[in-house]
Amino acid sequence: MILESMSWAIWRNDSKLANKIIYISSFAAQHIGIYNGKVLPHSFQEFENLYIGAKQKFSQRERKDLKTQLCSAPVNKQKQIKSRIQAAKRLQGIWWPRKRRIQLSGLRLETPGASVPNILTSPYEVQTTLRDHWAPVYAIRPIDLDAAHKLLGVYRRRNEAKIEFEDVQLPDTDDYEDCITSARHSAPGRNGLPYIAWRAEKKCSAEALAGASDFLADQEIPEPGDALHNFLGELNSQDVVFAPKGIEEADKLAPTRAPQNLRTVFLCNIDYKLMAGATNRKINKPCVRLTPFNQRGGSFV
């Protein structure tokens, strides 16, 4: 708990919290201090090693506890516990003491008949090749609207008694404050504002987000070229990260991957995530009523 509080004080630059834990804990006093109004570790490398070690031990205990639960869990709970074990295992991989992050040295292209793959290293070639490979995957595809309407019509008639969305309202400032408070830290999008920035002034942030969502809900669907259409495009703009799949022997020297062996991770701006998250909370209950029990894998619909 002390180590987690120390890291929280550093991350938030919370001098009040830092002074308190330094006063009550000699361990904290040995590792962090306040320099020119900033909460900083005395040694960045030493603090990082301490934090990584603590996280490793926590992850190991968590997996051990889950495996113990699995032995006595009923059959209908075993799948859920196994999923939690796998998630804990993946999370533990973040806290390896060394080489926790693999940065690709190049993009590997397998050429038919060639004994040695072609390795692309120039930014232009890498970006062009990734775009050409992944663009068809995420391209807009036409759909059969008539067939979609018929399918939804059949679904509505079969589940009409369960459809109860009349009382669902847009998130208000209290909903946004709750969402901001409980949101976990994750990488922000291209504007660079993390969750902690929105949490610094929760009431003001909640009012801004509630006002924005109310305004957007009152608008008609914009046409391409309209100012609102352009704004929505900017709101939903995302950075994409290409994370390598699997582990290869060459990763120790010069990690490379083929385009299809990269995992795409999209980073949205936090304001977009918060609006989506708060809205999801409002529609979650009526959506769950429509969802078969064996399809309720989590709280997010």
N, C-alpha and C positions, 0 to 999 in steps of 0.2 A: 504493500500500500504506500509506503514512504517513497519508494522508487517511482511509482506511477504518479504520485503527487508532485515529485520533483520534475518529471518530464512534462506534466501538465503546466506547472509554473513556468517552465522554460518556453513551452510552445505558445502559451497565452501571454507571456511576459507579465505574469501576475506577481508583482513585487510583494503584495500583502500576503499571499499564500507562501511565497518563498521565505519571507521573514519569519512566518509562523513555524514552518517545518525546520528551518535552520535553528530556531530557538529551542525546539523540543527534541531535535534529533541530531546527535553528533555525526551520524552517518551522512545526513544531508549536508551538514556544515563542511564535511570533508570534500564534497563533490560539486556543490553549486555555490554561487555567490551573486551579488548584485554589483554590476560594474556600470557606472554612469547611467543609472536608471534602468539597465537591462539585466534580466535574469539569465545568467550564462553558467555553463559548467566550467570548473577550474581547468579540466582537461577534456576536450571534446572526445578524443579517442577512448580515454578511460571510461567516460560516462557511457559512450556507445557500447563498449564491451559489456559493461554492467547490465545495461538495458537489454541487450541481445541475450545474455545469459539468463536473465529473469524470464524473458518471454519464452525461451526454449524450455525451461523447466515447467512453466505454466502449461505450455502446449502438450508436453509429455504427460503431465498429471491429468489434463483434460482427456486425452486419448485413453489413458489407463482407466479412468472413471467410466468413460463411455463403453469401453470393452467389458467392464464389470457389469454395467447395466444390461448390455446385450445378452449376457449369459442367462439372465433371469427374466428378460422382457417377453411379453406375449408376442405371438406371431405378427399381429397387426401393427406392432410398434418397432419390430426389428429393422424393417426397411428404412424407417426414419432415423433410427440410431446409426445404422450403417452409413447413411448419407452424412450425418454429423461427424462421424469418424473420418470419412474421406475429406470433408471440409476442414477439419482440424489438422489433418495431415498436410493438406495444401497450404494452410496458413502457417504451419510450422516451417515450411520451406522458405518463407520470407526471412526467417530469423537465423539462417545459417551464419556462422561466424565470419566466413570469407566468401568472396565472389557471389554475393547474394543477387546481383543484377548482371544479366548477360546483355552485353551490347554488341549487336551484330557488326562484324567487320565487312560484310558484303552480302550481296544477294546472289544465290547460286542458281544457275540455269543449266539444266541437263540437256545436252545436245545429242540427238540420236546418232549413234555411230562413233561418237567422240569418247575417248578413254578418260579424259579429264574434263570436269564441268567448267563452264565459263563463269567466272566470279566478277560481278559488277560492283564497282566501288564508288563511281562518281555519283554525286547526289542526283544529277539530272537523269542518268540512266536508271538508278534505283527507283526514283519516284515515278518515272514514266512506265517502268515495267510493273510496278505495284498497281498503278492506275489501270493499265491495260488488263491485268489479271483480275482485279477485284471489281472494276466498274460494272461488268455484266451481272455480277452477283447481287449488287445493290441497286441496279437500274430499275426504274419504274416499269412495271409490266401491265399491259391491258388486262382487264378482267371482264367477265361476262356479267354485266349488271342485271340482266333479266334473270339469269340463273341464281345470282346472289339474292335477289329479292324473293324469288320463289323459295329458296332454302330458308331464309329468315322468316318468311311467312309461315312455313310449316313448323319451324321451331317455336314461333310465337304462339301459334294455335295449341301446340302440345303443352306449352309451359305457361299459358296465360294466367293461371291461378297463382303462379310463383313470381310473376313480374310485378314488383312493387317499387317503382322509382319516383312515384308522385311526390313523396315527401323529401326527396334528396335535394339539398340546397348547396350552393357554392360555399367553399371554405371561407370562414370569417377570420378576423384577426386572432381570435383565441386558437382556432385550428392551426393557423400558421405559426403562432408562438410555440404550440406543442410540437409541431413538425420540426421547427428549427432547433428546439431543445433536444429532441430525441434523435435527430439525424446523426448518422455516423460520419466520421471524416472520410472523404474520398477525394481523388484528384479533381480539380476544377477544369472547366473548359478554357477556351482561348482568352476570356477576359481575366483569368488568373485569380478571381476572388474565391477564397476557400470558405467553407462553412463557418469557420471561426469569425470571419468578417461580418457575416449576417448575424451571428450570435452575439456580437459585441453590443449591439443595440437592438435587442429582440423586438421590442414594441414598435420601434420605428420601421424595422425591416418587415414585420408582419403587416403593418398598415400599408406599406408600399406594395407588397405582394398581393394583398387582398384587393387593393385598388386596381392593380393591373389585371388581375383575373376577372374582377367584376366588369371592367371596361371591355376586355376581350370577349367575354360571354355575351355582351350586348350587341356585338358587331355582326353584320352579315358576312357570309363567306366571301372574301375579297377576290377580285379578278387579278390575274397576273399583270404586273405593272403598277398596281395600286400601291400607295404608300404603306398600307397595312400589310399587304402581301409581302412587300420587301422587308418590313419589320419582322414578320413572323419567320421569314427565312433567316434573318440575323439571330433571332431569339433561339432558333433550333440549330444554329450552326455548331458544329462539333469538330474537335480535333480527333484524329484517329492514331492509335498506337498499334504497331505490329509486333506482338509478343511472340517469341519463338516457341514452337511446340517441342516437347520432349527434350531429352538430353543426349548429346552426341560426344564422342571422344574428342573431336576437334574443338569443342567448346573451350577447352583449357588453353588453347593457343589462339585460334582465330575463328570465332563462331560465325557460321554462315547457314542460311536456310533457303530453300526454294520458296517461291511466293505462296504455294499452296500449303506449306508447312509453317505458316505464320497465323497467329490468332488475332483477329481484329478486335480492338477495344476502343469504343467511342467515348470521348470525354465531353459531356455536356456542361454548359454553364450552370452554376449552382442555383441561380434564380429559377431556371427552367426545371431543375430537379425538384426544388421545393414546391413549385406550383403543381407539378405532376404528382408528387407525393401526397400533398394535402388533398388534392382532388381524389386520389385513389382511396384515401381514408374515408371520404364521404360516400363513395359508391361501393365500398368493399362489402358491407353487409348485404345489400340487395343482390349483389353479384354472387355472393356465396350461396344464397338461397337457390340460385339457378345451377349451381355447380354440383355434380355428383360427388359423393363423399370421397371416392377413390381418386378424384382429380384435385382434391384440396391439398396440394403439396406444400403450400406456404400461405402467408398472410397477404401477399401481393397478388392482385388480380390483373 
